[in-house]
Amino acid sequence: MGAAAPAAIDRAARIADGFNPTSMSLERLSAAIERFRTSAARAGRDPGRLSIVVRAATPLTPSAMGLGRPFLGGSPDQVVEDLRQLAALAVDHVLFTNVRQPPLDEQLDLLERIKVAADRADLVPQVLDEQTIN
């Protein structure tokens, strides 16, 4: 269940199979995931059995972005650095939606570059793109 407001996160923790927060700063994302897991435990559920799929609706770019780059956005190398930080939150999957909407070949190339760089960094995210699953 997607949720952002505190009451919605608590509701997702009580009734959903998992949590699907949208990308935000690492700090806000960390707080939302912590709230979800704490609320699930309070509801008598095992937070470790509930999946967390972060939706990264961000710009993915061939080259590095400068100041103002959103978390989980930018070049493949920048995204992998963010995934490295995200690993501490034990997220199950990251679903990328490239808000730039470049041609499909470019999107697939960027996702492949993210996957290769993540593999090299010993990160094993499940990298999905809405266009590849539709």
A tleap script that builds the chain and sets N, CA, C and O, in Angstrom:
source leaprc.protein.ff14SB
mol = sequence {
  NMET GLY ALA ALA ALA PRO ALA ALA ILE ASP
  ARG ALA ALA ARG ILE ALA ASP GLY PHE ASN
  PRO THR SER MET SER LEU GLU ARG LEU SER
  ALA ALA ILE GLU ARG PHE ARG THR SER ALA
  ALA ARG ALA GLY ARG ASP PRO GLY ARG LEU
  SER ILE VAL VAL ARG ALA ALA THR PRO LEU
  THR PRO SER ALA MET GLY LEU GLY ARG PRO
  PHE LEU GLY GLY SER PRO ASP GLN VAL VAL
  GLU ASP LEU ARG GLN LEU ALA ALA LEU ALA
  VAL ASP HIE VAL LEU PHE THR ASN VAL ARG
  GLN PRO PRO LEU ASP GLU GLN LEU ASP LEU
  LEU GLU ARG ILE LYS VAL ALA ALA ASP ARG
  ALA ASP LEU VAL PRO GLN VAL LEU ASP GLU
  GLN THR ILE CASN
}
set mol.1.N position { 0.851 -1.174 0.000 }
set mol.1.CA position { 0.000 0.000 0.000 }
set mol.1.C position { 0.895 1.235 0.000 }
set mol.1.O position { 1.839 1.336 0.784 }
set mol.2.N position { 0.592 2.141 -0.864 }
set mol.2.CA position { 1.288 3.416 -0.879 }
set mol.2.C position { 0.741 4.310 0.220 }
set mol.2.O position { -0.466 4.335 0.465 }
set mol.3.N position { 1.608 5.027 0.868 }
set mol.3.CA position { 1.185 5.906 1.951 }
set mol.3.C position { 2.255 6.955 2.190 }
set mol.3.O position { 3.442 6.703 1.985 }
set mol.4.N position { 1.825 8.139 2.626 }
set mol.4.CA position { 2.770 9.200 2.972 }
set mol.4.C position { 2.411 9.838 4.306 }
set mol.4.O position { 3.296 10.095 5.122 }
set mol.5.N position { 1.122 10.098 4.543 }
set mol.5.CA position { 0.687 10.710 5.799 }
set mol.5.C position { 0.865 9.698 6.934 }
set mol.5.O position { 0.695 8.498 6.718 }
set mol.6.N position { 1.202 10.160 8.128 }
set mol.6.CA position { 1.408 9.241 9.253 }
set mol.6.C position { 0.257 8.257 9.478 }
set mol.6.O position { 0.503 7.070 9.697 }
set mol.7.N position { -0.983 8.723 9.427 }
set mol.7.CA position { -2.123 7.818 9.639 }
set mol.7.C position { -2.204 6.767 8.534 }
set mol.7.O position { -2.571 5.620 8.791 }
set mol.8.N position { -1.866 7.154 7.315 }
set mol.8.CA position { -1.894 6.202 6.201 }
set mol.8.C position { -0.782 5.166 6.336 }
set mol.8.O position { -0.981 3.998 6.004 }
set mol.9.N position { 0.378 5.582 6.818 }
set mol.9.CA position { 1.480 4.639 7.051 }
set mol.9.C position { 1.068 3.637 8.132 }
set mol.9.O position { 1.316 2.439 7.998 }
set mol.10.N position { 0.446 4.125 9.191 }
set mol.10.CA position { -0.026 3.238 10.265 }
set mol.10.C position { -1.066 2.250 9.733 }
set mol.10.O position { -1.043 1.072 10.091 }
set mol.11.N position { -1.965 2.720 8.891 }
set mol.11.CA position { -2.994 1.856 8.308 }
set mol.11.C position { -2.347 0.784 7.427 }
set mol.11.O position { -2.724 -0.387 7.492 }
set mol.12.N position { -1.388 1.180 6.615 }
set mol.12.CA position { -0.680 0.217 5.771 }
set mol.12.C position { -0.002 -0.846 6.635 }
set mol.12.O position { -0.002 -2.027 6.286 }
set mol.13.N position { 0.565 -0.433 7.744 }
set mol.13.CA position { 1.246 -1.375 8.641 }
set mol.13.C position { 0.265 -2.376 9.250 }
set mol.13.O position { 0.628 -3.522 9.517 }
set mol.14.N position { -0.960 -1.947 9.465 }
set mol.14.CA position { -1.971 -2.835 10.066 }
set mol.14.C position { -2.573 -3.811 9.070 }
set mol.14.O position { -2.878 -4.948 9.429 }
set mol.15.N position { -2.754 -3.374 7.789 }
set mol.15.CA position { -3.565 -4.205 6.892 }
set mol.15.C position { -2.892 -4.632 5.592 }
set mol.15.O position { -3.378 -5.555 4.939 }
set mol.16.N position { -1.813 -4.006 5.201 }
set mol.16.CA position { -1.236 -4.273 3.878 }
set mol.16.C position { -0.170 -5.368 3.915 }
set mol.16.O position { 0.342 -5.735 4.973 }
set mol.17.N position { 0.143 -5.871 2.734 }
set mol.17.CA position { 1.214 -6.861 2.596 }
set mol.17.C position { 2.589 -6.205 2.586 }
set mol.17.O position { 3.611 -6.884 2.675 }
set mol.18.N position { 2.606 -4.888 2.478 }
set mol.18.CA position { 3.868 -4.173 2.447 }
set mol.18.C position { 3.633 -2.686 2.301 }
set mol.18.O position { 2.501 -2.205 2.352 }
set mol.19.N position { 4.721 -1.974 2.121 }
set mol.19.CA position { 4.715 -0.516 2.104 }
set mol.19.C position { 5.382 -0.058 0.812 }
set mol.19.O position { 6.441 -0.562 0.438 }
set mol.20.N position { 4.744 0.914 0.124 }
set mol.20.CA position { 5.240 1.439 -1.140 }
set mol.20.C position { 5.371 2.958 -1.053 }
set mol.20.O position { 4.557 3.687 -1.619 }
set mol.21.N position { 6.403 3.439 -0.339 }
set mol.21.CA position { 6.581 4.893 -0.269 }
set mol.21.C position { 7.183 5.427 -1.554 }
set mol.21.O position { 7.936 4.729 -2.232 }
set mol.22.N position { 6.853 6.660 -1.888 }
set mol.22.CA position { 7.488 7.299 -3.036 }
set mol.22.C position { 8.831 7.858 -2.581 }
set mol.22.O position { 9.073 8.079 -1.394 }
set mol.23.N position { 9.686 8.077 -3.561 }
set mol.23.CA position { 11.011 8.599 -3.230 }
set mol.23.C position { 10.884 9.980 -2.617 }
set mol.23.O position { 10.029 10.781 -2.993 }
set mol.24.N position { 11.736 10.222 -1.691 }
set mol.24.CA position { 11.834 11.498 -0.984 }
set mol.24.C position { 13.259 11.562 -0.473 }
set mol.24.O position { 14.079 10.736 -0.874 }
set mol.25.N position { 13.580 12.483 0.371 }
set mol.25.CA position { 14.932 12.513 0.914 }
set mol.25.C position { 15.190 11.228 1.703 }
set mol.25.O position { 14.255 10.578 2.170 }
set mol.26.N position { 16.445 10.878 1.842 }
set mol.26.CA position { 16.794 9.684 2.605 }
set mol.26.C position { 16.273 9.785 4.033 }
set mol.26.O position { 15.800 8.793 4.590 }
set mol.27.N position { 16.351 10.946 4.620 }
set mol.27.CA position { 15.903 11.137 6.001 }
set mol.27.C position { 14.399 10.895 6.134 }
set mol.27.O position { 13.962 10.189 7.043 }
set mol.28.N position { 13.615 11.472 5.237 }
set mol.28.CA position { 12.154 11.285 5.285 }
set mol.28.C position { 11.771 9.845 4.969 }
set mol.28.O position { 10.870 9.284 5.593 }
set mol.29.N position { 12.451 9.254 4.008 }
set mol.29.CA position { 12.188 7.868 3.660 }
set mol.29.C position { 12.514 6.942 4.832 }
set mol.29.O position { 11.752 6.024 5.138 }
set mol.30.N position { 13.635 7.185 5.476 }
set mol.30.CA position { 14.032 6.393 6.642 }
set mol.30.C position { 12.998 6.501 7.754 }
set mol.30.O position { 12.641 5.497 8.371 }
set mol.31.N position { 12.516 7.714 8.013 }
set mol.31.CA position { 11.503 7.916 9.058 }
set mol.31.C position { 10.198 7.215 8.699 }
set mol.31.O position { 9.559 6.624 9.569 }
set mol.32.N position { 9.794 7.271 7.431 }
set mol.32.CA position { 8.545 6.623 7.012 }
set mol.32.C position { 8.648 5.108 7.146 }
set mol.32.O position { 7.711 4.457 7.608 }
set mol.33.N position { 9.789 4.546 6.743 }
set mol.33.CA position { 9.979 3.097 6.843 }
set mol.33.C position { 10.027 2.671 8.308 }
set mol.33.O position { 9.443 1.653 8.678 }
set mol.34.N position { 10.706 3.433 9.127 }
set mol.34.CA position { 10.758 3.125 10.568 }
set mol.34.C position { 9.361 3.175 11.172 }
set mol.34.O position { 9.000 2.304 11.964 }
set mol.35.N position { 8.578 4.175 10.811 }
set mol.35.CA position { 7.203 4.271 11.321 }
set mol.35.C position { 6.385 3.053 10.892 }
set mol.35.O position { 5.650 2.476 11.693 }
set mol.36.N position { 6.521 2.668 9.612 }
set mol.36.CA position { 5.795 1.502 9.108 }
set mol.36.C position { 6.153 0.257 9.915 }
set mol.36.O position { 5.269 -0.469 10.369 }
set mol.37.N position { 7.432 0.017 10.088 }
set mol.37.CA position { 7.855 -1.196 10.812 }
set mol.37.C position { 7.441 -1.158 12.279 }
set mol.37.O position { 7.023 -2.178 12.828 }
set mol.38.N position { 7.548 -0.016 12.909 }
set mol.38.CA position { 7.126 0.119 14.310 }
set mol.38.C position { 5.623 -0.086 14.437 }
set mol.38.O position { 5.164 -0.774 15.349 }
set mol.39.N position { 4.861 0.504 13.532 }
set mol.39.CA position { 3.400 0.354 13.561 }
set mol.39.C position { 2.988 -1.087 13.297 }
set mol.39.O position { 2.038 -1.581 13.905 }
set mol.40.N position { 3.685 -1.760 12.404 }
set mol.40.CA position { 3.382 -3.171 12.124 }
set mol.40.C position { 3.611 -4.014 13.379 }
set mol.40.O position { 2.787 -4.861 13.724 }
set mol.41.N position { 4.722 -3.779 14.052 }
set mol.41.CA position { 5.023 -4.534 15.280 }
set mol.41.C position { 3.969 -4.261 16.353 }
set mol.41.O position { 3.536 -5.181 17.047 }
set mol.42.N position { 3.563 -3.015 16.488 }
set mol.42.CA position { 2.509 -2.668 17.470 }
set mol.42.C position { 1.189 -3.359 17.141 }
set mol.42.O position { 0.391 -3.646 18.034 }
set mol.43.N position { 0.965 -3.624 15.853 }
set mol.43.CA position { -0.272 -4.294 15.423 }
set mol.43.C position { -0.135 -5.816 15.513 }
set mol.43.O position { -1.027 -6.551 15.091 }
set mol.44.N position { 0.982 -6.280 16.064 }
set mol.44.CA position { 1.176 -7.715 16.223 }
set mol.44.C position { 1.658 -8.416 14.968 }
set mol.44.O position { 1.546 -9.636 14.854 }
set mol.45.N position { 2.194 -7.656 14.026 }
set mol.45.CA position { 2.679 -8.224 12.768 }
set mol.45.C position { 4.206 -8.237 12.766 }
set mol.45.O position { 4.843 -7.407 13.415 }
set mol.46.N position { 4.776 -9.170 12.044 }
set mol.46.CA position { 6.232 -9.255 11.912 }
set mol.46.C position { 6.676 -8.334 10.780 }
set mol.46.O position { 6.438 -8.644 9.613 }
set mol.47.N position { 7.317 -7.205 11.099 }
set mol.47.CA position { 7.724 -6.266 10.047 }
set mol.47.C position { 8.665 -6.896 9.023 }
set mol.47.O position { 8.695 -6.469 7.869 }
set mol.48.N position { 9.421 -7.889 9.426 }
set mol.48.CA position { 10.346 -8.537 8.518 }
set mol.48.C position { 9.669 -9.348 7.423 }
set mol.48.O position { 10.300 -9.706 6.428 }
set mol.49.N position { 8.400 -9.635 7.604 }
set mol.49.CA position { 7.651 -10.402 6.603 }
set mol.49.C position { 6.841 -9.499 5.672 }
set mol.49.O position { 6.139 -9.990 4.788 }
set mol.50.N position { 6.935 -8.204 5.863 }
set mol.50.CA position { 6.217 -7.237 5.029 }
set mol.50.C position { 7.214 -6.570 4.086 }
set mol.50.O position { 8.256 -6.084 4.523 }
set mol.51.N position { 6.900 -6.547 2.815 }
set mol.51.CA position { 7.843 -6.002 1.840 }
set mol.51.C position { 7.815 -4.478 1.819 }
set mol.51.O position { 6.819 -3.838 2.155 }
set mol.52.N position { 8.942 -3.934 1.415 }
set mol.52.CA position { 9.056 -2.488 1.227 }
set mol.52.C position { 9.588 -2.262 -0.181 }
set mol.52.O position { 10.694 -2.682 -0.523 }
set mol.53.N position { 8.770 -1.584 -0.994 }
set mol.53.CA position { 9.110 -1.283 -2.380 }
set mol.53.C position { 9.082 0.232 -2.533 }
set mol.53.O position { 8.016 0.847 -2.505 }
set mol.54.N position { 10.247 0.821 -2.693 }
set mol.54.CA position { 10.347 2.269 -2.853 }
set mol.54.C position { 10.124 2.620 -4.316 }
set mol.54.O position { 10.763 2.055 -5.203 }
set mol.55.N position { 9.220 3.550 -4.558 }
set mol.55.CA position { 8.974 4.036 -5.921 }
set mol.55.C position { 9.810 5.302 -6.119 }
set mol.55.O position { 9.584 6.329 -5.479 }
set mol.56.N position { 10.775 5.191 -7.021 }
set mol.56.CA position { 11.661 6.319 -7.312 }
set mol.56.C position { 11.173 7.006 -8.584 }
set mol.56.O position { 11.601 6.661 -9.685 }
set mol.57.N position { 10.292 7.960 -8.431 }
set mol.57.CA position { 9.790 8.756 -9.555 }
set mol.57.C position { 10.717 9.964 -9.692 }
set mol.57.O position { 10.401 11.074 -9.264 }
set mol.58.N position { 11.861 9.705 -10.301 }
set mol.58.CA position { 12.932 10.693 -10.365 }
set mol.58.C position { 13.490 10.765 -11.783 }
set mol.58.O position { 13.236 9.878 -12.598 }
set mol.59.N position { 14.249 11.821 -12.077 }
set mol.59.CA position { 14.919 11.859 -13.385 }
set mol.59.C position { 16.154 10.962 -13.357 }
set mol.59.O position { 17.002 11.084 -12.473 }
set mol.60.N position { 16.244 10.067 -14.327 }
set mol.60.CA position { 17.456 9.274 -14.535 }
set mol.60.C position { 18.142 9.871 -15.750 }
set mol.60.O position { 17.521 10.048 -16.798 }
set mol.61.N position { 19.424 10.181 -15.607 }
set mol.61.CA position { 20.141 10.909 -16.653 }
set mol.61.C position { 21.425 10.177 -17.043 }
set mol.61.O position { 22.006 9.467 -16.223 }
set mol.62.N position { 21.870 10.347 -18.289 }
set mol.62.CA position { 23.105 9.698 -18.709 }
set mol.62.C position { 24.343 10.231 -17.979 }
set mol.62.O position { 25.295 9.487 -17.745 }
set mol.63.N position { 24.328 11.517 -17.620 }
set mol.63.CA position { 25.482 12.108 -16.929 }
set mol.63.C position { 25.045 12.675 -15.586 }
set mol.63.O position { 23.855 12.836 -15.314 }
set mol.64.N position { 26.023 12.970 -14.766 }
set mol.64.CA position { 25.770 13.406 -13.385 }
set mol.64.C position { 24.954 14.692 -13.334 }
set mol.64.O position { 25.136 15.602 -14.143 }
set mol.65.N position { 24.053 14.739 -12.361 }
set mol.65.CA position { 23.285 15.954 -12.079 }
set mol.65.C position { 24.018 16.733 -10.997 }
set mol.65.O position { 24.744 16.151 -10.191 }
set mol.66.N position { 23.832 18.027 -10.980 }
set mol.66.CA position { 24.474 18.884 -9.988 }
set mol.66.C position { 23.595 19.113 -8.772 }
set mol.66.O position { 22.826 18.240 -8.369 }
set mol.67.N position { 23.719 20.288 -8.198 }
set mol.67.CA position { 22.944 20.654 -7.015 }
set mol.67.C position { 21.451 20.501 -7.266 }
set mol.67.O position { 20.974 20.738 -8.376 }
set mol.68.N position { 20.734 20.114 -6.258 }
set mol.68.CA position { 19.296 19.940 -6.383 }
set mol.68.C position { 18.900 18.564 -6.876 }
set mol.68.O position { 17.720 18.309 -7.119 }
set mol.69.N position { 19.871 17.671 -7.026 }
set mol.69.CA position { 19.580 16.313 -7.490 }
set mol.69.C position { 18.713 15.596 -6.460 }
set mol.69.O position { 19.039 15.587 -5.273 }
set mol.70.N position { 17.610 14.994 -6.907 }
set mol.70.CA position { 16.772 14.273 -5.961 }
set mol.70.C position { 17.408 12.941 -5.566 }
set mol.70.O position { 18.163 12.352 -6.339 }
set mol.71.N position { 17.102 12.480 -4.377 }
set mol.71.CA position { 17.546 11.171 -3.923 }
set mol.71.C position { 17.008 10.125 -4.895 }
set mol.71.O position { 15.837 10.164 -5.271 }
set mol.72.N position { 17.859 9.199 -5.297 }
set mol.72.CA position { 17.566 8.134 -6.269 }
set mol.72.C position { 17.372 8.662 -7.692 }
set mol.72.O position { 16.775 7.989 -8.533 }
set mol.73.N position { 17.869 9.847 -7.951 }
set mol.73.CA position { 17.833 10.418 -9.291 }
set mol.73.C position { 19.235 10.760 -9.742 }
set mol.73.O position { 20.171 10.788 -8.943 }
set mol.74.N position { 19.371 11.020 -11.039 }
set mol.74.CA position { 20.667 11.404 -11.583 }
set mol.74.C position { 21.261 10.303 -12.441 }
set mol.74.O position { 20.547 9.472 -13.003 }
set mol.75.N position { 22.574 10.316 -12.527 }
set mol.75.CA position { 23.288 9.342 -13.360 }
set mol.75.C position { 23.303 7.978 -12.665 }
set mol.75.O position { 23.057 7.893 -11.462 }
set mol.76.N position { 23.591 6.920 -13.413 }
set mol.76.CA position { 23.681 5.599 -12.784 }
set mol.76.C position { 24.636 5.566 -11.590 }
set mol.76.O position { 24.324 4.944 -10.575 }
set mol.77.N position { 25.784 6.221 -11.693 }
set mol.77.CA position { 26.720 6.225 -10.557 }
set mol.77.C position { 26.130 6.948 -9.350 }
set mol.77.O position { 26.315 6.506 -8.216 }
set mol.78.N position { 25.420 8.054 -9.579 }
set mol.78.CA position { 24.783 8.772 -8.476 }
set mol.78.C position { 23.689 7.921 -7.841 }
set mol.78.O position { 23.561 7.872 -6.618 }
set mol.79.N position { 22.899 7.251 -8.682 }
set mol.79.CA position { 21.824 6.402 -8.169 }
set mol.79.C position { 22.396 5.269 -7.327 }
set mol.79.O position { 21.841 4.936 -6.280 }
set mol.80.N position { 23.495 4.676 -7.770 }
set mol.80.CA position { 24.100 3.575 -7.013 }
set mol.80.C position { 24.612 4.068 -5.664 }
set mol.80.O position { 24.512 3.349 -4.669 }
set mol.81.N position { 25.153 5.269 -5.615 }
set mol.81.CA position { 25.564 5.815 -4.315 }
set mol.81.C position { 24.357 5.945 -3.383 }
set mol.81.O position { 24.463 5.679 -2.186 }
set mol.82.N position { 23.218 6.351 -3.930 }
set mol.82.CA position { 21.997 6.446 -3.129 }
set mol.82.C position { 21.513 5.053 -2.713 }
set mol.82.O position { 21.073 4.860 -1.580 }
set mol.83.N position { 21.596 4.078 -3.634 }
set mol.83.CA position { 21.197 2.709 -3.292 }
set mol.83.C position { 22.071 2.160 -2.167 }
set mol.83.O position { 21.593 1.407 -1.318 }
set mol.84.N position { 23.344 2.533 -2.160 }
set mol.84.CA position { 24.251 2.110 -1.091 }
set mol.84.C position { 23.734 2.620 0.263 }
set mol.84.O position { 23.764 1.890 1.254 }
set mol.85.N position { 23.265 3.869 0.301 }
set mol.85.CA position { 22.702 4.426 1.534 }
set mol.85.C position { 21.374 3.755 1.885 }
set mol.85.O position { 21.063 3.548 3.058 }
set mol.86.N position { 20.609 3.425 0.871 }
set mol.86.CA position { 19.304 2.800 1.060 }
set mol.86.C position { 19.427 1.370 1.594 }
set mol.86.O position { 18.509 0.867 2.242 }
set mol.87.N position { 20.556 0.719 1.322 }
set mol.87.CA position { 20.753 -0.667 1.748 }
set mol.87.C position { 20.595 -0.825 3.259 }
set mol.87.O position { 20.121 -1.862 3.724 }
set mol.88.N position { 20.977 0.170 4.013 }
set mol.88.CA position { 20.860 0.100 5.475 }
set mol.88.C position { 19.406 0.022 5.933 }
set mol.88.O position { 19.139 -0.391 7.062 }
set mol.89.N position { 18.465 0.409 5.079 }
set mol.89.CA position { 17.048 0.380 5.442 }
set mol.89.C position { 16.387 -0.954 5.104 }
set mol.89.O position { 15.198 -1.137 5.364 }
set mol.90.N position { 17.144 -1.885 4.530 }
set mol.90.CA position { 16.632 -3.219 4.179 }
set mol.90.C position { 15.376 -3.138 3.310 }
set mol.90.O position { 14.372 -3.797 3.582 }
set mol.91.N position { 15.452 -2.331 2.278 }
set mol.91.CA position { 14.367 -2.206 1.306 }
set mol.91.C position { 14.420 -3.417 0.378 }
set mol.91.O position { 15.500 -3.854 -0.022 }
set mol.92.N position { 13.262 -3.950 0.042 }
set mol.92.CA position { 13.215 -5.140 -0.812 }
set mol.92.C position { 13.436 -4.827 -2.288 }
set mol.92.O position { 14.162 -5.545 -2.976 }
set mol.93.N position { 12.817 -3.766 -2.770 }
set mol.93.CA position { 12.901 -3.419 -4.190 }
set mol.93.C position { 12.854 -1.904 -4.346 }
set mol.93.O position { 12.361 -1.178 -3.483 }
set mol.94.N position { 13.385 -1.456 -5.480 }
set mol.94.CA position { 13.238 -0.061 -5.894 }
set mol.94.C position { 12.650 -0.091 -7.295 }
set mol.94.O position { 13.197 -0.730 -8.194 }
set mol.95.N position { 11.538 0.600 -7.475 }
set mol.95.CA position { 10.860 0.695 -8.761 }
set mol.95.C position { 11.148 2.082 -9.331 }
set mol.95.O position { 10.717 3.094 -8.777 }
set mol.96.N position { 11.880 2.117 -10.442 }
set mol.96.CA position { 12.237 3.395 -11.055 }
set mol.96.C position { 11.222 3.791 -12.114 }
set mol.96.O position { 10.874 2.996 -12.986 }
set mol.97.N position { 10.760 5.011 -12.030 }
set mol.97.CA position { 9.937 5.634 -13.051 }
set mol.97.C position { 10.674 6.896 -13.477 }
set mol.97.O position { 10.706 7.876 -12.733 }
set mol.98.N position { 11.259 6.878 -14.653 }
set mol.98.CA position { 12.050 8.005 -15.115 }
set mol.98.C position { 11.117 9.140 -15.521 }
set mol.98.O position { 10.462 9.065 -16.561 }
set mol.99.N position { 11.054 10.182 -14.714 }
set mol.99.CA position { 10.153 11.297 -14.994 }
set mol.99.C position { 10.585 12.107 -16.225 }
set mol.99.O position { 9.802 12.902 -16.746 }
set mol.100.N position { 11.810 11.911 -16.684 }
set mol.100.CA position { 12.253 12.580 -17.914 }
set mol.100.C position { 11.564 11.977 -19.135 }
set mol.100.O position { 11.407 12.660 -20.147 }
set mol.101.N position { 11.159 10.741 -19.063 }
set mol.101.CA position { 10.504 10.005 -20.152 }
set mol.101.C position { 11.291 10.048 -21.458 }
set mol.101.O position { 10.746 10.420 -22.498 }
set mol.102.N position { 12.578 9.666 -21.412 }
set mol.102.CA position { 13.326 9.592 -22.666 }
set mol.102.C position { 12.851 8.388 -23.478 }
set mol.102.O position { 12.032 7.608 -22.994 }
set mol.103.N position { 13.345 8.226 -24.690 }
set mol.103.CA position { 12.968 7.047 -25.483 }
set mol.103.C position { 13.267 5.757 -24.706 }
set mol.103.O position { 14.179 5.712 -23.881 }
set mol.104.N position { 12.493 4.729 -24.983 }
set mol.104.CA position { 12.596 3.469 -24.247 }
set mol.104.C position { 14.009 2.898 -24.277 }
set mol.104.O position { 14.486 2.401 -23.256 }
set mol.105.N position { 14.693 2.955 -25.426 }
set mol.105.CA position { 16.058 2.425 -25.503 }
set mol.105.C position { 16.978 3.117 -24.511 }
set mol.105.O position { 17.805 2.461 -23.877 }
set mol.106.N position { 16.848 4.435 -24.365 }
set mol.106.CA position { 17.674 5.169 -23.405 }
set mol.106.C position { 17.310 4.761 -21.973 }
set mol.106.O position { 18.191 4.584 -21.132 }
set mol.107.N position { 16.018 4.615 -21.703 }
set mol.107.CA position { 15.607 4.196 -20.356 }
set mol.107.C position { 16.185 2.837 -20.003 }
set mol.107.O position { 16.720 2.645 -18.911 }
set mol.108.N position { 16.076 1.894 -20.931 }
set mol.108.CA position { 16.595 0.549 -20.673 }
set mol.108.C position { 18.108 0.570 -20.499 }
set mol.108.O position { 18.644 -0.157 -19.662 }
set mol.109.N position { 18.808 1.400 -21.287 }
set mol.109.CA position { 20.252 1.531 -21.142 }
set mol.109.C position { 20.610 2.074 -19.760 }
set mol.109.O position { 21.526 1.569 -19.111 }
set mol.110.N position { 19.890 3.102 -19.310 }
set mol.110.CA position { 20.166 3.675 -17.984 }
set mol.110.C position { 19.924 2.647 -16.880 }
set mol.110.O position { 20.714 2.545 -15.942 }
set mol.111.N position { 18.833 1.886 -16.989 }
set mol.111.CA position { 18.544 0.856 -15.984 }
set mol.111.C position { 19.618 -0.232 -15.998 }
set mol.111.O position { 20.014 -0.724 -14.941 }
set mol.112.N position { 20.084 -0.604 -17.173 }
set mol.112.CA position { 21.151 -1.599 -17.269 }
set mol.112.C position { 22.429 -1.062 -16.634 }
set mol.112.O position { 23.123 -1.791 -15.924 }
set mol.113.N position { 22.745 0.206 -16.885 }
set mol.113.CA position { 23.934 0.813 -16.279 }
set mol.113.C position { 23.804 0.859 -14.759 }
set mol.113.O position { 24.790 0.651 -14.051 }
set mol.114.N position { 22.609 1.126 -14.249 }
set mol.114.CA position { 22.389 1.109 -12.796 }
set mol.114.C position { 22.607 -0.301 -12.262 }
set mol.114.O position { 23.277 -0.490 -11.246 }
set mol.115.N position { 22.040 -1.288 -12.950 }
set mol.115.CA position { 22.176 -2.677 -12.500 }
set mol.115.C position { 23.638 -3.113 -12.483 }
set mol.115.O position { 24.089 -3.707 -11.504 }
set mol.116.N position { 24.382 -2.829 -13.546 }
set mol.116.CA position { 25.794 -3.211 -13.620 }
set mol.116.C position { 26.584 -2.524 -12.503 }
set mol.116.O position { 27.382 -3.168 -11.821 }
set mol.117.N position { 26.365 -1.227 -12.315 }
set mol.117.CA position { 27.082 -0.499 -11.265 }
set mol.117.C position { 26.688 -1.010 -9.878 }
set mol.117.O position { 27.534 -1.088 -8.987 }
set mol.118.N position { 25.417 -1.357 -9.688 }
set mol.118.CA position { 24.957 -1.896 -8.399 }
set mol.118.C position { 25.575 -3.262 -8.146 }
set mol.118.O position { 25.980 -3.561 -7.022 }
set mol.119.N position { 25.652 -4.089 -9.175 }
set mol.119.CA position { 26.290 -5.404 -9.040 }
set mol.119.C position { 27.763 -5.239 -8.666 }
set mol.119.O position { 28.269 -5.943 -7.792 }
set mol.120.N position { 28.444 -4.310 -9.326 }
set mol.120.CA position { 29.856 -4.053 -9.027 }
set mol.120.C position { 30.043 -3.576 -7.594 }
set mol.120.O position { 31.045 -3.890 -6.952 }
set mol.121.N position { 29.078 -2.820 -7.101 }
set mol.121.CA position { 29.153 -2.286 -5.731 }
set mol.121.C position { 28.642 -3.290 -4.704 }
set mol.121.O position { 28.549 -2.976 -3.518 }
set mol.122.N position { 28.312 -4.490 -5.156 }
set mol.122.CA position { 27.788 -5.548 -4.289 }
set mol.122.C position { 26.403 -5.213 -3.746 }
set mol.122.O position { 26.030 -5.659 -2.661 }
set mol.123.N position { 25.659 -4.442 -4.490 }
set mol.123.CA position { 24.271 -4.147 -4.166 }
set mol.123.C position { 23.430 -4.954 -5.143 }
set mol.123.O position { 23.767 -5.045 -6.323 }
set mol.124.N position { 22.358 -5.530 -4.671 }
set mol.124.CA position { 21.541 -6.355 -5.555 }
set mol.124.C position { 20.094 -5.877 -5.495 }
set mol.124.O position { 19.225 -6.593 -4.998 }
set mol.125.N position { 19.828 -4.664 -6.003 }
set mol.125.CA position { 18.446 -4.208 -6.007 }
set mol.125.C position { 17.647 -4.867 -7.110 }
set mol.125.O position { 18.201 -5.296 -8.123 }
set mol.126.N position { 16.358 -4.945 -6.912 }
set mol.126.CA position { 15.461 -5.384 -7.977 }
set mol.126.C position { 15.111 -4.120 -8.743 }
set mol.126.O position { 14.328 -3.306 -8.256 }
set mol.127.N position { 15.663 -3.941 -9.911 }
set mol.127.CA position { 15.460 -2.720 -10.671 }
set mol.127.C position { 14.350 -2.964 -11.680 }
set mol.127.O position { 14.487 -3.790 -12.581 }
set mol.128.N position { 13.259 -2.244 -11.522 }
set mol.128.CA position { 12.106 -2.361 -12.409 }
set mol.128.C position { 11.781 -0.991 -12.983 }
set mol.128.O position { 12.091 0.037 -12.381 }
set mol.129.N position { 11.176 -0.988 -14.111 }
set mol.129.CA position { 10.723 0.239 -14.743 }
set mol.129.C position { 9.300 -0.014 -15.205 }
set mol.129.O position { 9.011 -1.077 -15.754 }
set mol.130.N position { 8.415 0.935 -14.996 }
set mol.130.CA position { 7.006 0.732 -15.360 }
set mol.130.C position { 6.853 0.281 -16.805 }
set mol.130.O position { 6.001 -0.561 -17.092 }
set mol.131.N position { 7.653 0.815 -17.724 }
set mol.131.CA position { 7.492 0.447 -19.128 }
set mol.131.C position { 7.960 -0.967 -19.401 }
set mol.131.O position { 7.512 -1.574 -20.374 }
set mol.132.N position { 8.849 -1.519 -18.575 }
set mol.132.CA position { 9.312 -2.868 -18.823 }
set mol.132.C position { 8.372 -3.913 -18.232 }
set mol.132.O position { 8.476 -5.092 -18.568 }
set mol.133.N position { 7.456 -3.499 -17.358 }
set mol.133.CA position { 6.535 -4.465 -16.779 }
set mol.133.C position { 5.127 -4.325 -17.338 }
set mol.133.O position { 4.248 -5.115 -16.994 }
set mol.134.N position { 4.900 -3.345 -18.182 }
set mol.134.CA position { 3.582 -3.166 -18.818 }
set mol.134.C position { 3.547 -3.840 -20.162 }
set mol.134.O position { 2.524 -3.799 -20.846 }
savepdb mol mol.pdb
quit
